[in-house]
Amino acid sequence: MNVYDTANKLAGEIKQSEEYMNYKMAKQALSLNSKLKEQLQEFEKIRYEVQVELMQTGKNNEEKIIRTGCGRCCSDRTWRQLCIACQP
């Protein structure tokens, strides 16, 4: 079996996994809610800024981290499914 066959087999197994199916359902639910979609985009923007700042300075910006923390999403089921911090 060559590397391409192995990669294709892995891709197929990932697409059939429960985690991927849950991700697809959450993403579909998100696309139906424009307000939630905007909130996620803002969350991703701030998360990226925090990551860039950490790489540049070596320090976390606690204020931005708290602002993007899971306190924003714990009240919403779709957010909770997408938020890494909320995952067990």
BELFEN-V939813 format. One record per backbone hydrogen bond with DSSP energy under -1.0 kcal/mol. NH is the residue of the N-H (numbers start at 0). CO is the residue of the C=O. Records with the same first field share a line. If there is no record, write none. Layout:
NH = CO + CO
//
This chain:
5 = 1
6 = 2
7 = 3
8 = 4
9 = 5
10 = 6
11 = 7
12 = 8
13 = 9
14 = 10
15 = 11
16 = 13
20 = 16
21 = 17
22 = 18
23 = 19
24 = 20
25 = 21
26 = 22
27 = 23
28 = 24
29 = 25
30 = 26
32 = 29
36 = 32
37 = 33
38 = 34
39 = 35
40 = 36
41 = 37
42 = 38
43 = 39
44 = 40
45 = 41
46 = 42
47 = 43
48 = 44
49 = 45
50 = 46
51 = 47
52 = 48
53 = 49
54 = 50
55 = 51
56 = 52
57 = 53
61 = 59
64 = 60
65 = 61
66 = 62
67 = 63
71 = 68
73 = 69
75 = 72
79 = 75
80 = 76
81 = 77
82 = 78
86 = 83
//
